[in-house]
Amino acid sequence: MLGSERLQTAIVLLAQGTIRQLEAAVQLAKTDWRDVLVAAELADADWPARLDAELGPEAA
């Protein structure tokens, strides 16, 4: 799961531009990746729309 776009986006969102928070998010993902998704609000069924809102729609 650590290689998924969804989890990687969650980690970046939680980092909020700081290395310290990035490292904390990565450590949390190693402990339980589901907690990262919840913290970044990417755990619910609407996560594809949230990814699109943050990253833009997937290119064809």
C-alpha distance matrix in Angstrom:
0.0 3.8 5.4 5.4 9.0 8.8 7.1 9.2 12.1 11.9 12.2 15.1 16.7 16.9 18.3 21.3 22.5 22.9 21.5 22.0 19.8 17.1 17.2 17.2 14.2 12.2 13.8 13.0 9.2 9.9 12.1 10.3 7.6 9.6 12.6 11.5 11.1 14.5 16.1 15.4 16.6 13.6 13.2 16.2 16.9 18.3 15.1 15.8 19.2 18.1 16.0 19.2 21.3 19.6 18.9 21.5 21.2 19.5 22.2 23.7
3.8 0.0 3.8 5.7 8.5 9.0 6.3 7.0 10.5 10.5 9.8 12.5 14.8 14.8 15.5 18.7 19.5 19.7 18.0 18.7 16.8 13.9 13.8 14.4 11.5 9.0 11.1 11.1 7.4 8.0 11.1 10.2 7.5 10.5 12.5 10.6 11.3 14.8 15.5 14.7 16.7 14.2 14.5 17.9 19.0 19.8 16.3 17.0 20.1 18.5 16.0 19.3 21.1 18.7 18.0 21.0 21.3 19.8 22.3 24.2
5.4 3.8 0.0 3.8 6.6 8.6 7.2 6.9 10.3 11.6 11.2 12.9 15.5 16.3 16.8 19.6 20.0 20.6 19.1 20.4 18.7 15.4 15.8 17.0 14.0 11.6 14.3 14.5 10.9 11.6 14.8 13.9 10.9 13.5 15.7 13.4 13.4 17.1 17.8 16.3 18.1 15.2 16.1 19.0 19.6 20.0 16.4 16.2 19.4 18.2 15.2 17.9 20.2 17.9 16.5 19.1 19.2 17.2 19.3 21.1
5.4 5.7 3.8 0.0 3.8 5.3 5.4 6.1 8.5 9.9 10.8 12.4 14.2 15.5 16.7 19.1 20.0 21.2 20.3 21.6 19.3 16.2 17.3 18.0 14.5 13.0 15.8 15.2 11.6 13.3 16.0 14.2 10.7 12.3 14.7 12.4 11.4 15.1 16.3 14.3 15.5 12.3 13.3 15.8 16.1 16.4 12.8 12.5 15.8 14.9 12.0 14.7 17.2 15.4 14.1 16.5 16.2 14.4 16.9 18.7
9.0 8.5 6.6 3.8 0.0 3.8 5.6 5.1 5.9 8.4 9.8 10.4 12.0 14.1 15.2 17.0 17.9 19.6 19.3 20.9 18.5 15.5 17.4 18.2 14.6 13.8 17.0 16.4 13.2 15.5 18.1 16.3 12.5 13.8 15.7 12.8 11.4 15.0 15.7 13.0 14.2 11.1 13.1 15.3 15.5 14.9 11.2 10.4 13.2 12.1 8.8 11.3 13.7 11.8 10.3 12.8 12.8 11.4 14.1 16.4
8.8 9.0 8.6 5.3 3.8 0.0 3.8 5.6 5.3 6.2 8.8 10.1 10.6 12.4 14.4 16.1 17.7 19.4 19.5 20.6 17.6 15.2 17.2 17.2 13.4 13.3 16.3 14.8 11.9 14.8 16.7 14.3 10.5 10.9 12.7 10.1 8.0 11.5 12.5 10.0 10.7 7.4 9.4 11.6 12.2 11.8 8.0 8.3 11.2 9.7 7.2 10.5 12.5 10.9 10.6 13.1 13.3 12.6 15.9 18.2
7.1 6.3 7.2 5.4 5.6 3.8 0.0 3.8 5.4 4.9 6.2 8.7 9.8 10.5 12.3 14.8 16.4 17.4 17.0 17.7 14.9 12.5 13.9 13.8 10.1 9.7 12.5 11.2 8.1 11.1 13.1 11.1 7.3 8.7 10.2 7.3 6.5 10.3 11.0 9.2 10.9 8.3 9.7 12.9 14.3 14.4 10.7 11.8 14.4 12.4 10.3 13.8 15.2 13.0 13.0 16.1 16.7 16.1 19.2 21.6
9.2 7.0 6.9 6.1 5.1 5.6 3.8 0.0 3.8 5.4 5.1 6.3 8.6 10.0 10.6 13.1 13.9 15.1 14.5 15.9 13.6 10.5 12.4 13.2 9.8 9.0 12.5 12.2 9.5 12.1 14.7 13.6 10.1 12.1 13.0 9.5 9.6 13.1 12.8 10.6 13.0 10.8 13.0 16.0 17.3 16.7 12.9 13.4 15.6 13.3 10.6 13.8 15.0 12.2 11.6 14.9 16.1 15.4 18.0 20.8
12.1 10.5 10.3 8.5 5.9 5.3 5.4 3.8 0.0 3.8 5.4 5.1 6.1 8.5 9.8 11.2 12.6 14.5 14.9 16.4 13.6 11.2 13.9 14.3 10.8 11.3 14.8 13.9 11.8 14.9 17.1 15.5 12.0 13.0 13.5 9.9 9.1 12.2 11.7 8.5 10.7 8.9 12.0 14.5 15.7 14.4 10.7 11.2 12.7 10.1 7.5 10.7 11.4 8.5 8.5 12.0 13.6 13.7 16.6 19.7
11.9 10.5 11.6 9.9 8.4 6.2 4.9 5.4 3.8 0.0 3.8 5.5 5.1 6.2 8.6 10.4 12.6 14.0 14.5 15.1 11.8 10.2 12.6 12.1 8.4 9.8 12.7 11.1 9.5 13.1 14.6 12.8 9.6 10.1 10.0 6.3 5.9 8.8 7.9 5.2 7.9 6.8 9.5 12.5 14.6 13.8 10.3 12.0 13.4 10.3 9.0 12.6 12.7 10.1 11.3 14.7 16.3 16.7 19.9 22.8
12.2 9.8 11.2 10.8 9.8 8.8 6.2 5.1 5.4 3.8 0.0 3.8 5.5 5.2 6.2 9.1 10.6 11.3 11.1 11.8 8.9 6.6 8.9 8.9 5.4 6.5 9.8 9.1 7.9 11.1 13.1 12.3 9.5 11.3 10.6 6.8 8.3 10.9 9.3 7.6 11.1 10.5 12.7 16.0 18.2 17.6 14.0 15.6 17.0 13.9 12.3 15.7 15.7 12.6 13.3 17.0 18.9 19.0 21.9 24.9
15.1 12.5 12.9 12.4 10.4 10.1 8.7 6.3 5.1 5.5 3.8 0.0 3.8 5.4 5.1 6.9 7.8 9.5 10.1 11.7 9.0 6.7 10.1 10.9 8.1 9.3 12.7 12.6 11.6 14.6 16.7 16.1 13.3 14.8 14.0 10.3 11.1 13.6 11.6 9.1 12.4 12.0 15.0 17.8 19.7 18.4 14.9 15.8 16.7 13.5 11.6 14.4 14.1 10.5 11.1 14.9 17.3 17.8 20.3 23.6
16.7 14.8 15.5 14.2 12.0 10.6 9.8 8.6 6.1 5.1 5.5 3.8 0.0 3.8 5.5 5.7 8.2 10.4 12.0 13.0 9.7 8.8 12.3 12.0 9.2 11.5 14.5 13.4 12.9 16.4 17.8 16.6 13.9 14.5 13.3 9.8 10.1 11.7 9.4 6.4 9.6 10.1 13.3 15.7 17.9 16.2 13.2 14.7 14.9 11.3 10.4 13.2 12.1 8.8 10.7 14.2 16.8 18.0 20.8 24.2
16.9 14.8 16.3 15.5 14.1 12.4 10.5 10.0 8.5 6.2 5.2 5.4 3.8 0.0 3.8 5.4 8.5 9.2 10.6 10.5 6.8 6.9 9.9 8.8 6.4 9.5 11.8 10.6 11.1 14.4 15.4 14.6 12.6 13.3 11.3 8.0 9.6 10.6 7.5 6.1 9.8 11.0 13.5 16.4 19.1 18.0 15.0 17.2 17.6 13.9 13.5 16.6 15.4 12.4 14.4 17.9 20.4 21.5 24.4 27.7
18.3 15.5 16.8 16.7 15.2 14.4 12.3 10.6 9.8 8.6 6.2 5.1 5.5 3.8 0.0 3.8 5.4 5.6 6.9 7.5 4.5 4.2 7.8 7.9 6.6 9.1 11.6 11.6 12.2 15.0 16.5 16.5 14.6 16.1 14.2 10.8 12.8 14.2 11.1 9.9 13.6 14.5 17.0 20.0 22.6 21.3 18.2 19.8 20.3 16.7 15.7 18.5 17.4 13.9 15.3 19.0 21.8 22.6 25.1 28.5
21.3 18.7 19.6 19.1 17.0 16.1 14.8 13.1 11.2 10.4 9.1 6.9 5.7 5.4 3.8 0.0 3.8 5.8 8.7 9.6 7.0 7.7 11.3 11.3 10.3 12.9 15.3 15.0 15.8 18.7 20.0 19.7 17.7 18.7 16.7 13.4 14.8 15.7 12.4 10.7 14.0 15.4 18.3 20.7 23.3 21.4 18.6 20.2 19.9 16.2 15.7 17.9 16.1 12.8 14.6 18.0 21.2 22.6 25.0 28.6
22.5 19.5 20.0 20.0 17.9 17.7 16.4 13.9 12.6 12.6 10.6 7.8 8.2 8.5 5.4 3.8 0.0 3.8 6.8 9.0 7.8 7.7 11.1 12.3 11.8 13.6 16.2 16.8 17.3 19.8 21.6 21.8 19.8 21.3 19.5 16.1 17.6 19.0 15.8 14.0 17.3 18.3 21.4 23.9 26.2 24.3 21.3 22.3 22.2 18.7 17.6 19.5 17.9 14.4 15.4 18.8 22.1 23.2 25.1 28.8
22.9 19.7 20.6 21.2 19.6 19.4 17.4 15.1 14.5 14.0 11.3 9.5 10.4 9.2 5.6 5.8 3.8 0.0 3.8 5.5 5.5 6.2 8.7 10.0 10.7 12.4 14.3 15.4 16.5 18.6 20.1 20.9 19.5 21.3 19.2 16.1 18.4 19.6 16.3 15.3 18.9 20.0 22.6 25.5 28.1 26.6 23.5 24.8 25.0 21.5 20.3 22.6 21.3 17.7 18.7 22.2 25.4 26.2 28.2 31.8
21.5 18.0 19.1 20.3 19.3 19.5 17.0 14.5 14.9 14.5 11.1 10.1 12.0 10.6 6.9 8.7 6.8 3.8 0.0 3.8 5.5 4.9 6.1 8.5 9.7 10.4 12.2 14.1 15.1 16.5 18.4 19.7 18.5 20.9 19.0 16.1 18.7 20.3 17.3 16.6 20.4 21.0 23.3 26.5 29.0 27.9 24.6 25.9 26.6 23.2 21.6 24.2 23.3 19.6 20.2 23.8 26.7 27.0 28.9 32.4
22.0 18.7 20.4 21.6 20.9 20.6 17.7 15.9 16.4 15.1 11.8 11.7 13.0 10.5 7.5 9.6 9.0 5.5 3.8 0.0 3.8 5.4 5.2 6.3 8.7 10.0 10.7 12.4 14.3 15.5 16.7 18.3 17.8 20.0 17.6 15.2 18.3 19.3 16.2 16.3 20.0 21.1 23.0 26.2 29.1 28.3 25.1 26.9 27.7 24.1 23.0 25.9 24.9 21.3 22.4 26.1 28.9 29.3 31.6 35.0
19.8 16.8 18.7 19.3 18.5 17.6 14.9 13.6 13.6 11.8 8.9 9.0 9.7 6.8 4.5 7.0 7.8 5.5 5.5 3.8 0.0 3.8 5.4 4.9 6.1 8.6 9.7 10.3 12.2 14.2 15.2 16.1 15.2 17.0 14.5 11.9 14.8 15.7 12.5 12.5 16.2 17.4 19.4 22.6 25.5 24.7 21.6 23.6 24.3 20.6 19.8 22.8 21.7 18.3 19.7 23.4 26.1 26.8 29.3 32.7
17.1 13.9 15.4 16.2 15.5 15.2 12.5 10.5 11.2 10.2 6.6 6.7 8.8 6.9 4.2 7.7 7.7 6.2 4.9 5.4 3.8 0.0 3.8 5.4 5.1 6.2 8.6 9.8 10.5 12.4 14.3 15.2 13.7 16.1 14.4 11.3 14.0 15.8 13.1 12.4 16.2 16.6 18.7 22.0 24.6 23.8 20.4 21.9 23.0 19.6 18.1 21.1 20.6 17.0 17.8 21.5 24.1 24.3 26.6 29.9
17.2 13.8 15.8 17.3 17.4 17.2 13.9 12.4 13.9 12.6 8.9 10.1 12.3 9.9 7.8 11.3 11.1 8.7 6.1 5.2 5.4 3.8 0.0 3.8 5.5 5.1 6.1 8.5 9.8 10.6 12.4 14.2 13.6 16.4 14.6 12.2 15.4 17.2 14.7 14.8 18.6 18.8 20.3 23.9 26.6 26.2 22.8 24.5 25.9 22.6 21.1 24.3 24.0 20.5 21.1 24.9 27.2 27.1 29.4 32.5
17.2 14.4 17.0 18.0 18.2 17.2 13.8 13.2 14.3 12.1 8.9 10.9 12.0 8.8 7.9 11.3 12.3 10.0 8.5 6.3 4.9 5.4 3.8 0.0 3.8 5.5 5.1 6.1 8.6 9.9 10.6 12.1 12.0 14.3 11.9 10.1 13.6 14.7 12.1 13.0 16.6 17.3 18.4 22.0 25.0 24.9 21.8 24.0 25.3 21.9 21.0 24.3 23.8 20.6 21.8 25.5 27.7 27.9 30.6 33.7
14.2 11.5 14.0 14.5 14.6 13.4 10.1 9.8 10.8 8.4 5.4 8.1 9.2 6.4 6.6 10.3 11.8 10.7 9.7 8.7 6.1 5.1 5.5 3.8 0.0 3.8 5.4 5.0 6.1 8.7 9.8 10.3 9.2 11.4 9.4 6.8 10.1 11.7 9.5 9.9 13.5 13.7 15.0 18.6 21.4 21.3 18.1 20.2 21.7 18.4 17.4 20.8 20.6 17.5 18.6 22.3 24.3 24.4 27.2 30.3
12.2 9.0 11.6 13.0 13.8 13.3 9.7 9.0 11.3 9.8 6.5 9.3 11.5 9.5 9.1 12.9 13.6 12.4 10.4 10.0 8.6 6.2 5.1 5.5 3.8 0.0 3.8 5.4 5.0 6.3 8.7 9.8 8.7 11.9 11.0 8.6 11.7 14.0 12.5 12.6 16.0 15.5 16.5 20.2 22.7 22.8 19.3 21.1 23.0 20.1 18.4 21.9 22.2 19.0 19.5 23.1 24.8 24.4 26.9 29.8
13.8 11.1 14.3 15.8 17.0 16.3 12.5 12.5 14.8 12.7 9.8 12.7 14.5 11.8 11.6 15.3 16.2 14.3 12.2 10.7 9.7 8.6 6.1 5.1 5.4 3.8 0.0 3.8 5.4 5.1 6.4 8.7 9.2 12.2 10.8 9.6 13.2 14.8 13.4 14.5 17.7 17.5 17.9 21.7 24.4 25.0 21.7 23.8 25.8 22.9 21.6 25.1 25.3 22.3 23.0 26.7 28.3 27.9 30.5 33.3
13.0 11.1 14.5 15.2 16.4 14.8 11.2 12.2 13.9 11.1 9.1 12.6 13.4 10.6 11.6 15.0 16.8 15.4 14.1 12.4 10.3 9.8 8.5 6.1 5.0 5.4 3.8 0.0 3.8 5.4 5.0 6.0 6.7 9.0 7.1 6.5 10.2 11.3 10.2 11.9 14.8 14.8 14.7 18.5 21.4 22.2 19.2 21.7 23.6 20.7 19.9 23.6 23.7 21.0 22.2 25.7 27.1 27.0 30.0 32.6
9.2 7.4 10.9 11.6 13.2 11.9 8.1 9.5 11.8 9.5 7.9 11.6 12.9 11.1 12.2 15.8 17.3 16.5 15.1 14.3 12.2 10.5 9.8 8.6 6.1 5.0 5.4 3.8 0.0 3.8 5.4 5.1 3.9 7.4 7.2 5.9 8.7 11.0 10.8 11.6 14.2 13.2 13.2 17.0 19.5 20.3 17.1 19.2 21.6 19.0 17.8 21.5 22.1 19.6 20.2 23.6 24.7 24.2 27.1 29.5
9.9 8.0 11.6 13.3 15.5 14.8 11.1 12.1 14.9 13.1 11.1 14.6 16.4 14.4 15.0 18.7 19.8 18.6 16.5 15.5 14.2 12.4 10.6 9.9 8.7 6.3 5.1 5.4 3.8 0.0 3.8 5.7 6.3 9.9 10.0 9.5 12.3 14.4 14.3 15.3 17.9 16.8 16.4 20.2 22.5 23.7 20.5 22.4 25.0 22.6 21.1 24.8 25.6 23.0 23.4 26.7 27.7 26.8 29.5 31.8
12.1 11.1 14.8 16.0 18.1 16.7 13.1 14.7 17.1 14.6 13.1 16.7 17.8 15.4 16.5 20.0 21.6 20.1 18.4 16.7 15.2 14.3 12.4 10.6 9.8 8.7 6.4 5.0 5.4 3.8 0.0 3.8 6.6 9.1 8.6 9.5 12.4 13.6 13.7 15.6 17.8 17.2 16.2 19.9 22.5 24.0 21.2 23.6 26.1 23.6 22.7 26.5 27.1 24.7 25.5 28.8 29.8 29.2 32.1 34.4
10.3 10.2 13.9 14.2 16.3 14.3 11.1 13.6 15.5 12.8 12.3 16.1 16.6 14.6 16.5 19.7 21.8 20.9 19.7 18.3 16.1 15.2 14.2 12.1 10.3 9.8 8.7 6.0 5.1 5.7 3.8 0.0 3.8 5.4 5.8 7.4 9.5 10.6 11.5 13.4 15.0 14.1 12.7 16.3 18.9 20.6 18.0 20.6 23.1 20.8 20.2 24.0 24.6 22.7 23.6 26.7 27.4 26.9 30.1 32.2
7.6 7.5 10.9 10.7 12.5 10.5 7.3 10.1 12.0 9.6 9.5 13.3 13.9 12.6 14.6 17.7 19.8 19.5 18.5 17.8 15.2 13.7 13.6 12.0 9.2 8.7 9.2 6.7 3.9 6.3 6.6 3.8 0.0 3.8 5.4 5.3 6.7 9.0 10.1 11.0 12.6 11.2 10.3 14.0 16.3 17.7 14.8 17.1 19.7 17.5 16.6 20.3 21.2 19.3 20.0 23.1 23.7 23.1 26.3 28.5
9.6 10.5 13.5 12.3 13.8 10.9 8.7 12.1 13.0 10.1 11.3 14.8 14.5 13.3 16.1 18.7 21.3 21.3 20.9 20.0 17.0 16.1 16.4 14.3 11.4 11.9 12.2 9.0 7.4 9.9 9.1 5.4 3.8 0.0 3.8 5.3 5.1 6.3 8.7 10.0 10.6 9.3 7.4 10.9 13.5 15.3 12.9 15.7 18.2 16.2 16.0 19.7 20.4 19.0 20.3 23.0 23.4 23.2 26.7 28.7
12.6 12.5 15.7 14.7 15.7 12.7 10.2 13.0 13.5 10.0 10.6 14.0 13.3 11.3 14.2 16.7 19.5 19.2 19.0 17.6 14.5 14.4 14.6 11.9 9.4 11.0 10.8 7.1 7.2 10.0 8.6 5.8 5.4 3.8 0.0 3.8 5.4 5.1 6.1 8.6 9.8 9.9 8.6 12.1 15.3 16.6 14.3 17.5 19.3 16.7 16.9 20.7 20.7 19.1 20.8 23.8 24.7 25.0 28.5 30.8
11.5 10.6 13.4 12.4 12.8 10.1 7.3 9.5 9.9 6.3 6.8 10.3 9.8 8.0 10.8 13.4 16.1 16.1 16.1 15.2 11.9 11.3 12.2 10.1 6.8 8.6 9.6 6.5 5.9 9.5 9.5 7.4 5.3 5.3 3.8 0.0 3.8 5.4 5.1 6.1 8.5 8.3 8.5 12.2 15.2 15.7 12.8 15.7 17.4 14.5 14.2 18.0 18.0 15.9 17.5 20.7 21.9 22.2 25.5 28.2
11.1 11.3 13.4 11.4 11.4 8.0 6.5 9.6 9.1 5.9 8.3 11.1 10.1 9.6 12.8 14.8 17.6 18.4 18.7 18.3 14.8 14.0 15.4 13.6 10.1 11.7 13.2 10.2 8.7 12.3 12.4 9.5 6.7 5.1 5.4 3.8 0.0 3.8 5.5 5.2 6.0 4.8 4.9 8.6 11.4 12.0 9.2 12.2 14.0 11.5 11.5 15.3 15.5 14.1 15.7 18.5 19.3 19.7 23.3 25.7
14.5 14.8 17.1 15.1 15.0 11.5 10.3 13.1 12.2 8.8 10.9 13.6 11.7 10.6 14.2 15.7 19.0 19.6 20.3 19.3 15.7 15.8 17.2 14.7 11.7 14.0 14.8 11.3 11.0 14.4 13.6 10.6 9.0 6.3 5.1 5.4 3.8 0.0 3.8 5.5 5.0 5.9 5.0 7.9 11.5 12.2 10.4 14.0 15.2 12.6 13.6 17.2 16.8 15.8 18.1 20.6 21.5 22.4 26.1 28.5
16.1 15.5 17.8 16.3 15.7 12.5 11.0 12.8 11.7 7.9 9.3 11.6 9.4 7.5 11.1 12.4 15.8 16.3 17.3 16.2 12.5 13.1 14.7 12.1 9.5 12.5 13.4 10.2 10.8 14.3 13.7 11.5 10.1 8.7 6.1 5.1 5.5 3.8 0.0 3.8 5.5 7.7 8.3 11.0 14.6 14.5 12.4 15.8 16.4 13.2 14.2 17.6 16.7 15.0 17.6 20.5 22.1 23.2 26.7 29.5
15.4 14.7 16.3 14.3 13.0 10.0 9.2 10.6 8.5 5.2 7.6 9.1 6.4 6.1 9.9 10.7 14.0 15.3 16.6 16.3 12.5 12.4 14.8 13.0 9.9 12.6 14.5 11.9 11.6 15.3 15.6 13.4 11.0 10.0 8.6 6.1 5.2 5.5 3.8 0.0 3.8 5.5 7.8 10.3 13.3 12.5 9.9 12.9 13.4 9.9 10.6 14.0 13.0 11.3 13.8 16.7 18.4 19.7 23.1 26.0
16.6 16.7 18.1 15.5 14.2 10.7 10.9 13.0 10.7 7.9 11.1 12.4 9.6 9.8 13.6 14.0 17.3 18.9 20.4 20.0 16.2 16.2 18.6 16.6 13.5 16.0 17.7 14.8 14.2 17.9 17.8 15.0 12.6 10.6 9.8 8.5 6.0 5.0 5.5 3.8 0.0 3.8 5.7 7.1 10.2 9.3 7.6 11.1 11.3 8.2 10.1 13.2 12.2 11.6 14.4 16.6 17.8 19.4 23.0 25.6
13.6 14.2 15.2 12.3 11.1 7.4 8.3 10.8 8.9 6.8 10.5 12.0 10.1 11.0 14.5 15.4 18.3 20.0 21.0 21.1 17.4 16.6 18.8 17.3 13.7 15.5 17.5 14.8 13.2 16.8 17.2 14.1 11.2 9.3 9.9 8.3 4.8 5.9 7.7 5.5 3.8 0.0 3.8 5.8 8.1 7.6 4.8 8.2 9.5 7.0 7.9 11.4 11.5 11.0 13.0 15.1 15.7 16.7 20.4 22.8
13.2 14.5 16.1 13.3 13.1 9.4 9.7 13.0 12.0 9.5 12.7 15.0 13.3 13.5 17.0 18.3 21.4 22.6 23.3 23.0 19.4 18.7 20.3 18.4 15.0 16.5 17.9 14.7 13.2 16.4 16.2 12.7 10.3 7.4 8.6 8.5 4.9 5.0 8.3 7.8 5.7 3.8 0.0 3.8 6.8 8.1 6.5 10.0 11.7 10.1 11.2 14.5 14.9 14.7 16.5 18.5 18.6 19.2 23.0 25.0
16.2 17.9 19.0 15.8 15.3 11.6 12.9 16.0 14.5 12.5 16.0 17.8 15.7 16.4 20.0 20.7 23.9 25.5 26.5 26.2 22.6 22.0 23.9 22.0 18.6 20.2 21.7 18.5 17.0 20.2 19.9 16.3 14.0 10.9 12.1 12.2 8.6 7.9 11.0 10.3 7.1 5.8 3.8 0.0 3.8 5.4 5.8 9.3 10.4 9.7 11.6 14.2 14.6 15.3 17.3 18.5 18.3 19.3 23.1 24.8
16.9 19.0 19.6 16.1 15.5 12.2 14.3 17.3 15.7 14.6 18.2 19.7 17.9 19.1 22.6 23.3 26.2 28.1 29.0 29.1 25.5 24.6 26.6 25.0 21.4 22.7 24.4 21.4 19.5 22.5 22.5 18.9 16.3 13.5 15.3 15.2 11.4 11.5 14.6 13.3 10.2 8.1 6.8 3.8 0.0 3.8 5.5 7.7 9.0 9.8 11.5 13.4 14.4 15.8 17.3 17.8 16.8 17.7 21.3 22.6
18.3 19.8 20.0 16.4 14.9 11.8 14.4 16.7 14.4 13.8 17.6 18.4 16.2 18.0 21.3 21.4 24.3 26.6 27.9 28.3 24.7 23.8 26.2 24.9 21.3 22.8 25.0 22.2 20.3 23.7 24.0 20.6 17.7 15.3 16.6 15.7 12.0 12.2 14.5 12.5 9.3 7.6 8.1 5.4 3.8 0.0 3.8 5.6 5.6 6.6 8.9 10.3 10.9 12.8 14.5 14.7 14.0 15.4 19.1 20.7
15.1 16.3 16.4 12.8 11.2 8.0 10.7 12.9 10.7 10.3 14.0 14.9 13.2 15.0 18.2 18.6 21.3 23.5 24.6 25.1 21.6 20.4 22.8 21.8 18.1 19.3 21.7 19.2 17.1 20.5 21.2 18.0 14.8 12.9 14.3 12.8 9.2 10.4 12.4 9.9 7.6 4.8 6.5 5.8 5.5 3.8 0.0 3.8 5.4 4.9 6.1 8.6 9.6 10.5 11.9 12.9 12.5 13.6 17.4 19.3
15.8 17.0 16.2 12.5 10.4 8.3 11.8 13.4 11.2 12.0 15.6 15.8 14.7 17.2 19.8 20.2 22.3 24.8 25.9 26.9 23.6 21.9 24.5 24.0 20.2 21.1 23.8 21.7 19.2 22.4 23.6 20.6 17.1 15.7 17.5 15.7 12.2 14.0 15.8 12.9 11.1 8.2 10.0 9.3 7.7 5.6 3.8 0.0 3.8 5.4 5.1 6.3 8.6 10.0 10.3 10.5 9.3 10.1 13.8 15.6
19.2 20.1 19.4 15.8 13.2 11.2 14.4 15.6 12.7 13.4 17.0 16.7 14.9 17.6 20.3 19.9 22.2 25.0 26.6 27.7 24.3 23.0 25.9 25.3 21.7 23.0 25.8 23.6 21.6 25.0 26.1 23.1 19.7 18.2 19.3 17.4 14.0 15.2 16.4 13.4 11.3 9.5 11.7 10.4 9.0 5.6 5.4 3.8 0.0 3.8 5.4 5.0 6.1 8.7 9.8 9.3 8.6 10.8 14.3 16.3
18.1 18.5 18.2 14.9 12.1 9.7 12.4 13.3 10.1 10.3 13.9 13.5 11.3 13.9 16.7 16.2 18.7 21.5 23.2 24.1 20.6 19.6 22.6 21.9 18.4 20.1 22.9 20.7 19.0 22.6 23.6 20.8 17.5 16.2 16.7 14.5 11.5 12.6 13.2 9.9 8.2 7.0 10.1 9.7 9.8 6.6 4.9 5.4 3.8 0.0 3.8 5.4 4.9 6.2 8.5 9.3 10.0 12.2 15.8 18.4
16.0 16.0 15.2 12.0 8.8 7.2 10.3 10.6 7.5 9.0 12.3 11.6 10.4 13.5 15.7 15.7 17.6 20.3 21.6 23.0 19.8 18.1 21.1 21.0 17.4 18.4 21.6 19.9 17.8 21.1 22.7 20.2 16.6 16.0 16.9 14.2 11.5 13.6 14.2 10.6 10.1 7.9 11.2 11.6 11.5 8.9 6.1 5.1 5.4 3.8 0.0 3.8 5.4 5.1 5.8 7.3 8.0 9.4 13.0 15.8
19.2 19.3 17.9 14.7 11.3 10.5 13.8 13.8 10.7 12.6 15.7 14.4 13.2 16.6 18.5 17.9 19.5 22.6 24.2 25.9 22.8 21.1 24.3 24.3 20.8 21.9 25.1 23.6 21.5 24.8 26.5 24.0 20.3 19.7 20.7 18.0 15.3 17.2 17.6 14.0 13.2 11.4 14.5 14.2 13.4 10.3 8.6 6.3 5.0 5.4 3.8 0.0 3.8 5.4 5.2 4.4 4.7 7.3 10.7 13.4
21.3 21.1 20.2 17.2 13.7 12.5 15.2 15.0 11.4 12.7 15.7 14.1 12.1 15.4 17.4 16.1 17.9 21.3 23.3 24.9 21.7 20.6 24.0 23.8 20.6 22.2 25.3 23.7 22.1 25.6 27.1 24.6 21.2 20.4 20.7 18.0 15.5 16.8 16.7 13.0 12.2 11.5 14.9 14.6 14.4 10.9 9.6 8.6 6.1 4.9 5.4 3.8 0.0 3.8 5.9 5.7 7.6 10.7 13.7 16.7
19.6 18.7 17.9 15.4 11.8 10.9 13.0 12.2 8.5 10.1 12.6 10.5 8.8 12.4 13.9 12.8 14.4 17.7 19.6 21.3 18.3 17.0 20.5 20.6 17.5 19.0 22.3 21.0 19.6 23.0 24.7 22.7 19.3 19.0 19.1 15.9 14.1 15.8 15.0 11.3 11.6 11.0 14.7 15.3 15.8 12.8 10.5 10.0 8.7 6.2 5.1 5.4 3.8 0.0 3.8 6.0 8.9 11.3 14.1 17.5
18.9 18.0 16.5 14.1 10.3 10.6 13.0 11.6 8.5 11.3 13.3 11.1 10.7 14.4 15.3 14.6 15.4 18.7 20.2 22.4 19.7 17.8 21.1 21.8 18.6 19.5 23.0 22.2 20.2 23.4 25.5 23.6 20.0 20.3 20.8 17.5 15.7 18.1 17.6 13.8 14.4 13.0 16.5 17.3 17.3 14.5 11.9 10.3 9.8 8.5 5.8 5.2 5.9 3.8 0.0 3.8 6.7 8.3 10.8 14.4
21.5 21.0 19.1 16.5 12.8 13.1 16.1 14.9 12.0 14.7 17.0 14.9 14.2 17.9 19.0 18.0 18.8 22.2 23.8 26.1 23.4 21.5 24.9 25.5 22.3 23.1 26.7 25.7 23.6 26.7 28.8 26.7 23.1 23.0 23.8 20.7 18.5 20.6 20.5 16.7 16.6 15.1 18.5 18.5 17.8 14.7 12.9 10.5 9.3 9.3 7.3 4.4 5.7 6.0 3.8 0.0 3.8 6.6 8.7 12.1
21.2 21.3 19.2 16.2 12.8 13.3 16.7 16.1 13.6 16.3 18.9 17.3 16.8 20.4 21.8 21.2 22.1 25.4 26.7 28.9 26.1 24.1 27.2 27.7 24.3 24.8 28.3 27.1 24.7 27.7 29.8 27.4 23.7 23.4 24.7 21.9 19.3 21.5 22.1 18.4 17.8 15.7 18.6 18.3 16.8 14.0 12.5 9.3 8.6 10.0 8.0 4.7 7.6 8.9 6.7 3.8 0.0 3.8 6.3 9.1
19.5 19.8 17.2 14.4 11.4 12.6 16.1 15.4 13.7 16.7 19.0 17.8 18.0 21.5 22.6 22.6 23.2 26.2 27.0 29.3 26.8 24.3 27.1 27.9 24.4 24.4 27.9 27.0 24.2 26.8 29.2 26.9 23.1 23.2 25.0 22.2 19.7 22.4 23.2 19.7 19.4 16.7 19.2 19.3 17.7 15.4 13.6 10.1 10.8 12.2 9.4 7.3 10.7 11.3 8.3 6.6 3.8 0.0 3.8 6.5
22.2 22.3 19.3 16.9 14.1 15.9 19.2 18.0 16.6 19.9 21.9 20.3 20.8 24.4 25.1 25.0 25.1 28.2 28.9 31.6 29.3 26.6 29.4 30.6 27.2 26.9 30.5 30.0 27.1 29.5 32.1 30.1 26.3 26.7 28.5 25.5 23.3 26.1 26.7 23.1 23.0 20.4 23.0 23.1 21.3 19.1 17.4 13.8 14.3 15.8 13.0 10.7 13.7 14.1 10.8 8.7 6.3 3.8 0.0 3.8
23.7 24.2 21.1 18.7 16.4 18.2 21.6 20.8 19.7 22.8 24.9 23.6 24.2 27.7 28.5 28.6 28.8 31.8 32.4 35.0 32.7 29.9 32.5 33.7 30.3 29.8 33.3 32.6 29.5 31.8 34.4 32.2 28.5 28.7 30.8 28.2 25.7 28.5 29.5 26.0 25.6 22.8 25.0 24.8 22.6 20.7 19.3 15.6 16.3 18.4 15.8 13.4 16.7 17.5 14.4 12.1 9.1 6.5 3.8 0.0
